[in-house]
Each structure stands twice: as structure tokens, then as C-alpha cells.
Amino acid sequence: MTLRHAATGFAMIVAILTGPALTAHAQDIDMASINAMDRPSFVQKFGGIFERSPWVADKAWEQRPFASVDTMHAAMVQVVKFAPLPSQLALLQSHPDLAGKQAQAGAMTSSSVSEQASAGLNALSKPEMEKISAFNAAYRQKFGFPFITAVRMHTKEGIFFDFAQRLKNDTQTEYQNDLQNVYAITRLRLTAMLTAK
């Protein structure tokens, strides 16, 4: 991955997470009712935002009241950033491989199912399936955790390109890339949940 490519990717993440569409939706969200939730209710509602990691919402609850969806998500991100390394790694490990065994077995979370389908990963050709399976295996073997990307922000072709480029990186770079993509994924999930009609 070139520095220019990385900068472009993260600039896109920032643009989407702070764009007018999310801002417009955020204005319609009743933060008072969220701030009034007790801890169990908050975790029950938001515990799935970070993949199979309700501990993030549990700890973020302590930072109420939240002025906005942005500050609520920022509190969740801070929980992850300051979490012990084993907890961070467990969060990364909880994410399924793209079009991997969990997808084929129907064992992914509903969020992951819709996200992967949005990029066409649920309808890959046989050669594409073989290619992504090889990428998944190579990535896990090299880094020890799954490749994570905010698939709603990419085409299928873009995902394959990023996979190939990111395999060239060192482990620390990819650990941070995975975390940054987790933050992007969860911001999109949070907004989708709170603006659902």
C-alpha cells in the first residue's frame, strides 16, 4: 500500500463519517432517551455495534451523557483504543473472514451479512471465491488476525485491490489498519441503527 493510497482510503473514511448525510441523520436522533438508558438497556441495544464485543458499549456507558452520535461513537472508540492488547485482538478476531466459512455456514452477525452483501461478496464467482479464500488464508497466516475493511465503502474490485496491497505491509501497520476500519464500520452501523425507520 502506498502512502498516497493509504491517505486516500482514510480520507474517504473521514469524509463518509463526517459527511452531510450522516450529519443530517444525526440531527434527528433523540440523544436524551439514549442518555437516560440504564447500563443493561444500553448494552442490550448497542452491544452489537462492535462485532461480538458488548464490553465496548458496557464501558462507554460510563461516559454519558453524550452530546451527539459523534461523541457517543468517540467514547466507544476510546474504550477500544485504551483496552488491553488481548481485548483489542479479541475484537479483531471476532470479525469474520470476507466470504469465508462463517458466511458460507450462515454464522455471521446480521450486520456482517448485510455489509458483505452490499459489496457483492455473497455472490462471488468460483474463481473470485478461490481468490478471496487464498487472500484470507495468506493474511491470517502472516498477521494472525483477519483482514477487516469497511466493505460498504468499497466495490468488490476495490476490496480485492486493498487485500493485495495490504498483504505487503508489516503486522503493526495492519493491526492499525484493521482498527481504523473497525471504527469506520461501527460508525456506519451506529448511524444505520439510530436512523432506521
CNS distance restraints for C-alpha pairs under 8 A (distance, minus, plus):
assign (resid   1 and name CA) (resid   5 and name CA) 6.22 0.50 0.50
assign (resid   1 and name CA) (resid   6 and name CA) 6.44 0.50 0.50
assign (resid   1 and name CA) (resid 162 and name CA) 7.70 0.50 0.50
assign (resid   1 and name CA) (resid 165 and name CA) 4.71 0.50 0.50
assign (resid   1 and name CA) (resid 166 and name CA) 5.73 0.50 0.50
assign (resid   1 and name CA) (resid 168 and name CA) 6.95 0.50 0.50
assign (resid   1 and name CA) (resid 169 and name CA) 7.08 0.50 0.50
assign (resid   2 and name CA) (resid   6 and name CA) 6.20 0.50 0.50
assign (resid   3 and name CA) (resid   7 and name CA) 6.00 0.50 0.50
assign (resid   4 and name CA) (resid   8 and name CA) 6.09 0.50 0.50
assign (resid   5 and name CA) (resid   9 and name CA) 6.18 0.50 0.50
assign (resid   6 and name CA) (resid  10 and name CA) 6.24 0.50 0.50
assign (resid   7 and name CA) (resid  11 and name CA) 5.88 0.50 0.50
assign (resid   8 and name CA) (resid  12 and name CA) 6.17 0.50 0.50
assign (resid   9 and name CA) (resid  13 and name CA) 6.44 0.50 0.50
assign (resid  10 and name CA) (resid  14 and name CA) 6.21 0.50 0.50
assign (resid  11 and name CA) (resid  15 and name CA) 6.09 0.50 0.50
assign (resid  12 and name CA) (resid  16 and name CA) 6.15 0.50 0.50
assign (resid  13 and name CA) (resid  17 and name CA) 6.08 0.50 0.50
assign (resid  13 and name CA) (resid 153 and name CA) 7.84 0.50 0.50
assign (resid  13 and name CA) (resid 184 and name CA) 6.39 0.50 0.50
assign (resid  14 and name CA) (resid  18 and name CA) 6.04 0.50 0.50
assign (resid  15 and name CA) (resid  19 and name CA) 5.40 0.50 0.50
assign (resid  16 and name CA) (resid  22 and name CA) 7.68 0.50 0.50
assign (resid  17 and name CA) (resid  22 and name CA) 6.80 0.50 0.50
assign (resid  17 and name CA) (resid 184 and name CA) 7.12 0.50 0.50
assign (resid  17 and name CA) (resid 187 and name CA) 6.83 0.50 0.50
assign (resid  17 and name CA) (resid 188 and name CA) 7.34 0.50 0.50
assign (resid  18 and name CA) (resid  22 and name CA) 6.52 0.50 0.50
assign (resid  18 and name CA) (resid  23 and name CA) 6.71 0.50 0.50
assign (resid  19 and name CA) (resid  23 and name CA) 6.30 0.50 0.50
assign (resid  20 and name CA) (resid  24 and name CA) 5.90 0.50 0.50
assign (resid  21 and name CA) (resid  25 and name CA) 6.33 0.50 0.50
assign (resid  22 and name CA) (resid  26 and name CA) 5.98 0.50 0.50
assign (resid  22 and name CA) (resid 191 and name CA) 7.07 0.50 0.50
assign (resid  23 and name CA) (resid  27 and name CA) 6.48 0.50 0.50
assign (resid  24 and name CA) (resid  28 and name CA) 7.28 0.50 0.50
assign (resid  25 and name CA) (resid  29 and name CA) 7.08 0.50 0.50
assign (resid  25 and name CA) (resid 191 and name CA) 7.57 0.50 0.50
assign (resid  25 and name CA) (resid 195 and name CA) 6.34 0.50 0.50
assign (resid  26 and name CA) (resid  68 and name CA) 7.41 0.50 0.50
assign (resid  26 and name CA) (resid  69 and name CA) 6.44 0.50 0.50
assign (resid  26 and name CA) (resid 191 and name CA) 7.39 0.50 0.50
assign (resid  26 and name CA) (resid 195 and name CA) 7.76 0.50 0.50
assign (resid  28 and name CA) (resid 195 and name CA) 7.65 0.50 0.50
assign (resid  29 and name CA) (resid  69 and name CA) 7.88 0.50 0.50
assign (resid  29 and name CA) (resid 194 and name CA) 6.64 0.50 0.50
assign (resid  29 and name CA) (resid 195 and name CA) 7.08 0.50 0.50
assign (resid  30 and name CA) (resid  34 and name CA) 6.98 0.50 0.50
assign (resid  31 and name CA) (resid  35 and name CA) 6.06 0.50 0.50
assign (resid  31 and name CA) (resid  66 and name CA) 6.97 0.50 0.50
assign (resid  31 and name CA) (resid  67 and name CA) 7.03 0.50 0.50
assign (resid  31 and name CA) (resid  68 and name CA) 6.45 0.50 0.50
assign (resid  31 and name CA) (resid  69 and name CA) 7.58 0.50 0.50
assign (resid  32 and name CA) (resid  36 and name CA) 6.16 0.50 0.50
assign (resid  33 and name CA) (resid  37 and name CA) 6.64 0.50 0.50
assign (resid  34 and name CA) (resid  42 and name CA) 7.45 0.50 0.50
assign (resid  35 and name CA) (resid  64 and name CA) 6.01 0.50 0.50
assign (resid  35 and name CA) (resid  65 and name CA) 5.24 0.50 0.50
assign (resid  35 and name CA) (resid  66 and name CA) 6.53 0.50 0.50
assign (resid  37 and name CA) (resid  41 and name CA) 5.85 0.50 0.50
assign (resid  37 and name CA) (resid  42 and name CA) 5.66 0.50 0.50
assign (resid  38 and name CA) (resid  42 and name CA) 6.16 0.50 0.50
assign (resid  39 and name CA) (resid  43 and name CA) 6.16 0.50 0.50
assign (resid  39 and name CA) (resid  58 and name CA) 6.81 0.50 0.50
assign (resid  39 and name CA) (resid  61 and name CA) 6.41 0.50 0.50
assign (resid  40 and name CA) (resid  44 and name CA) 6.00 0.50 0.50
assign (resid  40 and name CA) (resid  58 and name CA) 7.99 0.50 0.50
assign (resid  41 and name CA) (resid  45 and name CA) 6.22 0.50 0.50
assign (resid  42 and name CA) (resid  46 and name CA) 5.94 0.50 0.50
assign (resid  42 and name CA) (resid  47 and name CA) 7.50 0.50 0.50
assign (resid  42 and name CA) (resid  57 and name CA) 7.23 0.50 0.50
assign (resid  42 and name CA) (resid  58 and name CA) 7.52 0.50 0.50
assign (resid  42 and name CA) (resid  61 and name CA) 7.03 0.50 0.50
assign (resid  43 and name CA) (resid  47 and name CA) 4.61 0.50 0.50
assign (resid  43 and name CA) (resid  54 and name CA) 6.38 0.50 0.50
assign (resid  43 and name CA) (resid  57 and name CA) 5.53 0.50 0.50
assign (resid  43 and name CA) (resid  58 and name CA) 5.54 0.50 0.50
assign (resid  43 and name CA) (resid  61 and name CA) 7.94 0.50 0.50
assign (resid  44 and name CA) (resid  48 and name CA) 7.98 0.50 0.50
assign (resid  46 and name CA) (resid  54 and name CA) 7.52 0.50 0.50
assign (resid  46 and name CA) (resid  57 and name CA) 6.07 0.50 0.50
assign (resid  46 and name CA) (resid 190 and name CA) 7.97 0.50 0.50
assign (resid  47 and name CA) (resid  52 and name CA) 7.64 0.50 0.50
assign (resid  47 and name CA) (resid  53 and name CA) 6.60 0.50 0.50
assign (resid  47 and name CA) (resid  54 and name CA) 3.93 0.50 0.50
assign (resid  47 and name CA) (resid  55 and name CA) 7.19 0.50 0.50
assign (resid  47 and name CA) (resid  56 and name CA) 7.12 0.50 0.50
assign (resid  47 and name CA) (resid  57 and name CA) 5.30 0.50 0.50
assign (resid  47 and name CA) (resid  58 and name CA) 7.31 0.50 0.50
assign (resid  48 and name CA) (resid  52 and name CA) 5.87 0.50 0.50
assign (resid  48 and name CA) (resid  53 and name CA) 6.60 0.50 0.50
assign (resid  48 and name CA) (resid  54 and name CA) 6.04 0.50 0.50
assign (resid  49 and name CA) (resid  53 and name CA) 7.95 0.50 0.50
assign (resid  49 and name CA) (resid  54 and name CA) 7.92 0.50 0.50
assign (resid  49 and name CA) (resid 186 and name CA) 5.64 0.50 0.50
assign (resid  49 and name CA) (resid 189 and name CA) 6.25 0.50 0.50
assign (resid  49 and name CA) (resid 190 and name CA) 6.42 0.50 0.50
assign (resid  50 and name CA) (resid  54 and name CA) 6.97 0.50 0.50
assign (resid  50 and name CA) (resid  56 and name CA) 6.99 0.50 0.50
assign (resid  50 and name CA) (resid  91 and name CA) 7.68 0.50 0.50
assign (resid  50 and name CA) (resid 182 and name CA) 7.64 0.50 0.50
assign (resid  50 and name CA) (resid 186 and name CA) 6.05 0.50 0.50
assign (resid  51 and name CA) (resid  91 and name CA) 6.89 0.50 0.50
assign (resid  51 and name CA) (resid  94 and name CA) 6.20 0.50 0.50
assign (resid  51 and name CA) (resid  95 and name CA) 6.27 0.50 0.50
assign (resid  51 and name CA) (resid 109 and name CA) 7.88 0.50 0.50
assign (resid  52 and name CA) (resid  91 and name CA) 7.50 0.50 0.50
assign (resid  52 and name CA) (resid  94 and name CA) 6.24 0.50 0.50
assign (resid  53 and name CA) (resid  91 and name CA) 6.34 0.50 0.50
assign (resid  53 and name CA) (resid  94 and name CA) 7.86 0.50 0.50
assign (resid  54 and name CA) (resid  58 and name CA) 6.24 0.50 0.50
assign (resid  55 and name CA) (resid  59 and name CA) 6.12 0.50 0.50
assign (resid  56 and name CA) (resid  60 and name CA) 6.10 0.50 0.50
assign (resid  56 and name CA) (resid  76 and name CA) 5.97 0.50 0.50
assign (resid  56 and name CA) (resid  79 and name CA) 6.11 0.50 0.50
assign (resid  56 and name CA) (resid  80 and name CA) 6.74 0.50 0.50
assign (resid  57 and name CA) (resid  61 and name CA) 6.05 0.50 0.50
assign (resid  57 and name CA) (resid  76 and name CA) 6.41 0.50 0.50
assign (resid  58 and name CA) (resid  62 and name CA) 7.66 0.50 0.50
assign (resid  59 and name CA) (resid  63 and name CA) 7.97 0.50 0.50
assign (resid  59 and name CA) (resid  76 and name CA) 7.79 0.50 0.50
assign (resid  59 and name CA) (resid  79 and name CA) 6.67 0.50 0.50
assign (resid  60 and name CA) (resid  64 and name CA) 7.69 0.50 0.50
assign (resid  60 and name CA) (resid  72 and name CA) 7.76 0.50 0.50
assign (resid  60 and name CA) (resid  75 and name CA) 5.57 0.50 0.50
assign (resid  60 and name CA) (resid  76 and name CA) 5.23 0.50 0.50
assign (resid  60 and name CA) (resid  79 and name CA) 6.38 0.50 0.50
assign (resid  63 and name CA) (resid  75 and name CA) 6.75 0.50 0.50
assign (resid  64 and name CA) (resid  72 and name CA) 8.00 0.50 0.50
assign (resid  66 and name CA) (resid  71 and name CA) 5.81 0.50 0.50
assign (resid  66 and name CA) (resid  72 and name CA) 5.42 0.50 0.50
assign (resid  67 and name CA) (resid  71 and name CA) 6.21 0.50 0.50
assign (resid  67 and name CA) (resid  72 and name CA) 7.55 0.50 0.50
assign (resid  68 and name CA) (resid  72 and name CA) 6.27 0.50 0.50
assign (resid  69 and name CA) (resid  73 and name CA) 6.08 0.50 0.50
assign (resid  69 and name CA) (resid 191 and name CA) 7.67 0.50 0.50
assign (resid  70 and name CA) (resid  74 and name CA) 6.01 0.50 0.50
assign (resid  71 and name CA) (resid  75 and name CA) 6.08 0.50 0.50
assign (resid  72 and name CA) (resid  76 and name CA) 6.54 0.50 0.50
assign (resid  73 and name CA) (resid  77 and name CA) 6.18 0.50 0.50
assign (resid  73 and name CA) (resid 186 and name CA) 7.97 0.50 0.50
assign (resid  73 and name CA) (resid 187 and name CA) 6.52 0.50 0.50
assign (resid  73 and name CA) (resid 190 and name CA) 7.74 0.50 0.50
assign (resid  74 and name CA) (resid  78 and name CA) 6.14 0.50 0.50
assign (resid  75 and name CA) (resid  79 and name CA) 6.36 0.50 0.50
assign (resid  76 and name CA) (resid  80 and name CA) 6.63 0.50 0.50
assign (resid  77 and name CA) (resid  81 and name CA) 6.15 0.50 0.50
assign (resid  77 and name CA) (resid 183 and name CA) 6.61 0.50 0.50
assign (resid  78 and name CA) (resid  82 and name CA) 6.08 0.50 0.50
assign (resid  79 and name CA) (resid  83 and name CA) 5.95 0.50 0.50
assign (resid  80 and name CA) (resid  88 and name CA) 6.41 0.50 0.50
assign (resid  81 and name CA) (resid  88 and name CA) 7.86 0.50 0.50
assign (resid  83 and name CA) (resid  87 and name CA) 6.14 0.50 0.50
assign (resid  83 and name CA) (resid  88 and name CA) 6.30 0.50 0.50
assign (resid  84 and name CA) (resid  88 and name CA) 6.46 0.50 0.50
assign (resid  85 and name CA) (resid  89 and name CA) 6.08 0.50 0.50
assign (resid  86 and name CA) (resid  90 and name CA) 6.03 0.50 0.50
assign (resid  87 and name CA) (resid  91 and name CA) 6.24 0.50 0.50
assign (resid  88 and name CA) (resid  92 and name CA) 6.45 0.50 0.50
assign (resid  89 and name CA) (resid  93 and name CA) 6.07 0.50 0.50
assign (resid  89 and name CA) (resid 145 and name CA) 7.62 0.50 0.50
assign (resid  90 and name CA) (resid  94 and name CA) 6.11 0.50 0.50
assign (resid  91 and name CA) (resid  95 and name CA) 7.15 0.50 0.50
assign (resid  92 and name CA) (resid 145 and name CA) 6.50 0.50 0.50
assign (resid  92 and name CA) (resid 146 and name CA) 6.88 0.50 0.50
assign (resid  92 and name CA) (resid 148 and name CA) 7.85 0.50 0.50
assign (resid  92 and name CA) (resid 178 and name CA) 7.24 0.50 0.50
assign (resid  92 and name CA) (resid 179 and name CA) 7.51 0.50 0.50
assign (resid  93 and name CA) (resid 145 and name CA) 5.65 0.50 0.50
assign (resid  93 and name CA) (resid 146 and name CA) 6.34 0.50 0.50
assign (resid  95 and name CA) (resid 146 and name CA) 6.92 0.50 0.50
assign (resid  95 and name CA) (resid 148 and name CA) 7.26 0.50 0.50
assign (resid  96 and name CA) (resid 100 and name CA) 6.93 0.50 0.50
assign (resid  96 and name CA) (resid 102 and name CA) 6.43 0.50 0.50
assign (resid  96 and name CA) (resid 103 and name CA) 7.68 0.50 0.50
assign (resid  96 and name CA) (resid 108 and name CA) 6.96 0.50 0.50
assign (resid  96 and name CA) (resid 112 and name CA) 7.89 0.50 0.50
assign (resid  96 and name CA) (resid 146 and name CA) 7.13 0.50 0.50
assign (resid  97 and name CA) (resid 101 and name CA) 7.38 0.50 0.50
assign (resid  97 and name CA) (resid 102 and name CA) 7.46 0.50 0.50
assign (resid  97 and name CA) (resid 136 and name CA) 6.40 0.50 0.50
assign (resid  97 and name CA) (resid 146 and name CA) 5.99 0.50 0.50
assign (resid  97 and name CA) (resid 147 and name CA) 6.78 0.50 0.50
assign (resid  97 and name CA) (resid 148 and name CA) 7.83 0.50 0.50
assign (resid  98 and name CA) (resid 103 and name CA) 7.69 0.50 0.50
assign (resid  98 and name CA) (resid 116 and name CA) 7.13 0.50 0.50
assign (resid  98 and name CA) (resid 121 and name CA) 7.26 0.50 0.50
assign (resid  98 and name CA) (resid 132 and name CA) 7.38 0.50 0.50
assign (resid  98 and name CA) (resid 136 and name CA) 7.33 0.50 0.50
assign (resid  98 and name CA) (resid 147 and name CA) 7.70 0.50 0.50
assign (resid  99 and name CA) (resid 103 and name CA) 5.48 0.50 0.50
assign (resid  99 and name CA) (resid 104 and name CA) 7.04 0.50 0.50
assign (resid  99 and name CA) (resid 116 and name CA) 7.41 0.50 0.50
assign (resid  99 and name CA) (resid 121 and name CA) 5.82 0.50 0.50
assign (resid  99 and name CA) (resid 122 and name CA) 6.54 0.50 0.50
assign (resid  99 and name CA) (resid 129 and name CA) 7.47 0.50 0.50
assign (resid  99 and name CA) (resid 132 and name CA) 7.41 0.50 0.50
assign (resid  99 and name CA) (resid 133 and name CA) 7.74 0.50 0.50
assign (resid 100 and name CA) (resid 104 and name CA) 6.36 0.50 0.50
assign (resid 100 and name CA) (resid 133 and name CA) 6.81 0.50 0.50
assign (resid 100 and name CA) (resid 136 and name CA) 7.81 0.50 0.50
assign (resid 101 and name CA) (resid 105 and name CA) 6.02 0.50 0.50
assign (resid 102 and name CA) (resid 106 and name CA) 5.96 0.50 0.50
assign (resid 102 and name CA) (resid 107 and name CA) 4.82 0.50 0.50
assign (resid 102 and name CA) (resid 108 and name CA) 5.59 0.50 0.50
assign (resid 103 and name CA) (resid 107 and name CA) 6.14 0.50 0.50
assign (resid 103 and name CA) (resid 108 and name CA) 5.83 0.50 0.50
assign (resid 103 and name CA) (resid 113 and name CA) 7.30 0.50 0.50
assign (resid 103 and name CA) (resid 122 and name CA) 7.95 0.50 0.50
assign (resid 108 and name CA) (resid 112 and name CA) 6.07 0.50 0.50
assign (resid 108 and name CA) (resid 113 and name CA) 6.18 0.50 0.50
assign (resid 109 and name CA) (resid 113 and name CA) 6.32 0.50 0.50
assign (resid 110 and name CA) (resid 114 and name CA) 6.33 0.50 0.50
assign (resid 111 and name CA) (resid 115 and name CA) 6.10 0.50 0.50
assign (resid 111 and name CA) (resid 189 and name CA) 7.59 0.50 0.50
assign (resid 112 and name CA) (resid 116 and name CA) 6.00 0.50 0.50
assign (resid 113 and name CA) (resid 117 and name CA) 6.13 0.50 0.50
assign (resid 114 and name CA) (resid 118 and name CA) 6.10 0.50 0.50
assign (resid 115 and name CA) (resid 119 and name CA) 7.09 0.50 0.50
assign (resid 115 and name CA) (resid 151 and name CA) 6.21 0.50 0.50
assign (resid 115 and name CA) (resid 152 and name CA) 5.94 0.50 0.50
assign (resid 116 and name CA) (resid 120 and name CA) 6.60 0.50 0.50
assign (resid 116 and name CA) (resid 121 and name CA) 5.30 0.50 0.50
assign (resid 116 and name CA) (resid 122 and name CA) 6.55 0.50 0.50
assign (resid 116 and name CA) (resid 151 and name CA) 6.34 0.50 0.50
assign (resid 116 and name CA) (resid 152 and name CA) 7.65 0.50 0.50
assign (resid 117 and name CA) (resid 121 and name CA) 5.42 0.50 0.50
assign (resid 117 and name CA) (resid 122 and name CA) 5.16 0.50 0.50
assign (resid 117 and name CA) (resid 123 and name CA) 7.77 0.50 0.50
assign (resid 118 and name CA) (resid 151 and name CA) 7.37 0.50 0.50
assign (resid 118 and name CA) (resid 152 and name CA) 6.07 0.50 0.50
assign (resid 119 and name CA) (resid 151 and name CA) 6.15 0.50 0.50
assign (resid 119 and name CA) (resid 152 and name CA) 6.41 0.50 0.50
assign (resid 119 and name CA) (resid 154 and name CA) 6.73 0.50 0.50
assign (resid 119 and name CA) (resid 155 and name CA) 5.51 0.50 0.50
assign (resid 119 and name CA) (resid 156 and name CA) 5.37 0.50 0.50
assign (resid 120 and name CA) (resid 124 and name CA) 6.89 0.50 0.50
assign (resid 120 and name CA) (resid 155 and name CA) 7.97 0.50 0.50
assign (resid 120 and name CA) (resid 156 and name CA) 6.34 0.50 0.50
assign (resid 121 and name CA) (resid 156 and name CA) 6.97 0.50 0.50
assign (resid 124 and name CA) (resid 128 and name CA) 5.59 0.50 0.50
assign (resid 124 and name CA) (resid 129 and name CA) 5.72 0.50 0.50
assign (resid 125 and name CA) (resid 129 and name CA) 6.06 0.50 0.50
assign (resid 126 and name CA) (resid 130 and name CA) 6.20 0.50 0.50
assign (resid 127 and name CA) (resid 131 and name CA) 6.14 0.50 0.50
assign (resid 128 and name CA) (resid 132 and name CA) 6.13 0.50 0.50
assign (resid 129 and name CA) (resid 133 and name CA) 6.00 0.50 0.50
assign (resid 130 and name CA) (resid 134 and name CA) 6.19 0.50 0.50
assign (resid 131 and name CA) (resid 135 and name CA) 6.24 0.50 0.50
assign (resid 132 and name CA) (resid 136 and name CA) 6.04 0.50 0.50
assign (resid 132 and name CA) (resid 160 and name CA) 7.45 0.50 0.50
assign (resid 133 and name CA) (resid 137 and name CA) 6.21 0.50 0.50
assign (resid 134 and name CA) (resid 138 and name CA) 6.07 0.50 0.50
assign (resid 135 and name CA) (resid 139 and name CA) 5.97 0.50 0.50
assign (resid 135 and name CA) (resid 163 and name CA) 6.82 0.50 0.50
assign (resid 135 and name CA) (resid 164 and name CA) 7.51 0.50 0.50
assign (resid 136 and name CA) (resid 140 and name CA) 6.15 0.50 0.50
assign (resid 136 and name CA) (resid 146 and name CA) 7.01 0.50 0.50
assign (resid 136 and name CA) (resid 147 and name CA) 6.86 0.50 0.50
assign (resid 137 and name CA) (resid 141 and name CA) 6.03 0.50 0.50
assign (resid 138 and name CA) (resid 142 and name CA) 6.11 0.50 0.50
assign (resid 138 and name CA) (resid 167 and name CA) 7.84 0.50 0.50
assign (resid 139 and name CA) (resid 143 and name CA) 5.96 0.50 0.50
assign (resid 139 and name CA) (resid 144 and name CA) 7.53 0.50 0.50
assign (resid 139 and name CA) (resid 145 and name CA) 7.52 0.50 0.50
assign (resid 139 and name CA) (resid 146 and name CA) 6.71 0.50 0.50
assign (resid 139 and name CA) (resid 147 and name CA) 6.51 0.50 0.50
assign (resid 139 and name CA) (resid 167 and name CA) 6.23 0.50 0.50
assign (resid 140 and name CA) (resid 144 and name CA) 4.75 0.50 0.50
assign (resid 140 and name CA) (resid 145 and name CA) 5.17 0.50 0.50
assign (resid 140 and name CA) (resid 146 and name CA) 5.48 0.50 0.50
assign (resid 140 and name CA) (resid 147 and name CA) 7.42 0.50 0.50
assign (resid 142 and name CA) (resid 171 and name CA) 7.74 0.50 0.50
assign (resid 143 and name CA) (resid 171 and name CA) 5.49 0.50 0.50
assign (resid 143 and name CA) (resid 174 and name CA) 7.66 0.50 0.50
assign (resid 147 and name CA) (resid 163 and name CA) 7.58 0.50 0.50
assign (resid 147 and name CA) (resid 178 and name CA) 6.83 0.50 0.50
assign (resid 148 and name CA) (resid 178 and name CA) 5.24 0.50 0.50
assign (resid 148 and name CA) (resid 181 and name CA) 6.38 0.50 0.50
assign (resid 148 and name CA) (resid 182 and name CA) 7.16 0.50 0.50
assign (resid 149 and name CA) (resid 159 and name CA) 7.78 0.50 0.50
assign (resid 149 and name CA) (resid 178 and name CA) 6.89 0.50 0.50
assign (resid 149 and name CA) (resid 181 and name CA) 5.24 0.50 0.50
assign (resid 149 and name CA) (resid 182 and name CA) 7.38 0.50 0.50
assign (resid 149 and name CA) (resid 185 and name CA) 7.80 0.50 0.50
assign (resid 150 and name CA) (resid 154 and name CA) 7.23 0.50 0.50
assign (resid 150 and name CA) (resid 181 and name CA) 5.56 0.50 0.50
assign (resid 150 and name CA) (resid 182 and name CA) 7.27 0.50 0.50
assign (resid 150 and name CA) (resid 184 and name CA) 6.32 0.50 0.50
assign (resid 150 and name CA) (resid 185 and name CA) 5.22 0.50 0.50
assign (resid 151 and name CA) (resid 155 and name CA) 7.46 0.50 0.50
assign (resid 151 and name CA) (resid 159 and name CA) 7.28 0.50 0.50
assign (resid 154 and name CA) (resid 158 and name CA) 5.62 0.50 0.50
assign (resid 154 and name CA) (resid 159 and name CA) 6.20 0.50 0.50
assign (resid 155 and name CA) (resid 159 and name CA) 6.31 0.50 0.50
assign (resid 156 and name CA) (resid 160 and name CA) 6.46 0.50 0.50
assign (resid 157 and name CA) (resid 161 and name CA) 6.25 0.50 0.50
assign (resid 158 and name CA) (resid 162 and name CA) 6.11 0.50 0.50
assign (resid 159 and name CA) (resid 163 and name CA) 6.03 0.50 0.50
assign (resid 160 and name CA) (resid 164 and name CA) 6.38 0.50 0.50
assign (resid 161 and name CA) (resid 165 and name CA) 6.29 0.50 0.50
assign (resid 162 and name CA) (resid 166 and name CA) 5.83 0.50 0.50
assign (resid 163 and name CA) (resid 167 and name CA) 6.24 0.50 0.50
assign (resid 164 and name CA) (resid 168 and name CA) 7.27 0.50 0.50
assign (resid 165 and name CA) (resid 169 and name CA) 7.58 0.50 0.50
assign (resid 166 and name CA) (resid 174 and name CA) 7.06 0.50 0.50
assign (resid 169 and name CA) (resid 173 and name CA) 6.28 0.50 0.50
assign (resid 169 and name CA) (resid 174 and name CA) 6.49 0.50 0.50
assign (resid 170 and name CA) (resid 174 and name CA) 6.41 0.50 0.50
assign (resid 171 and name CA) (resid 175 and name CA) 6.00 0.50 0.50
assign (resid 172 and name CA) (resid 176 and name CA) 6.36 0.50 0.50
assign (resid 173 and name CA) (resid 177 and name CA) 6.13 0.50 0.50
assign (resid 174 and name CA) (resid 178 and name CA) 5.95 0.50 0.50
assign (resid 175 and name CA) (resid 179 and name CA) 6.38 0.50 0.50
assign (resid 176 and name CA) (resid 180 and name CA) 6.12 0.50 0.50
assign (resid 177 and name CA) (resid 181 and name CA) 6.25 0.50 0.50
assign (resid 178 and name CA) (resid 182 and name CA) 6.18 0.50 0.50
assign (resid 179 and name CA) (resid 183 and name CA) 6.32 0.50 0.50
assign (resid 180 and name CA) (resid 184 and name CA) 6.41 0.50 0.50
assign (resid 181 and name CA) (resid 185 and name CA) 6.04 0.50 0.50
assign (resid 182 and name CA) (resid 186 and name CA) 6.06 0.50 0.50
assign (resid 183 and name CA) (resid 187 and name CA) 6.18 0.50 0.50
assign (resid 184 and name CA) (resid 188 and name CA) 6.40 0.50 0.50
assign (resid 185 and name CA) (resid 189 and name CA) 6.19 0.50 0.50
assign (resid 186 and name CA) (resid 190 and name CA) 5.95 0.50 0.50
assign (resid 187 and name CA) (resid 191 and name CA) 6.29 0.50 0.50
assign (resid 188 and name CA) (resid 192 and name CA) 6.10 0.50 0.50
assign (resid 189 and name CA) (resid 193 and name CA) 6.11 0.50 0.50
assign (resid 190 and name CA) (resid 194 and name CA) 6.22 0.50 0.50
assign (resid 191 and name CA) (resid 195 and name CA) 5.98 0.50 0.50
assign (resid 192 and name CA) (resid 196 and name CA) 5.89 0.50 0.50
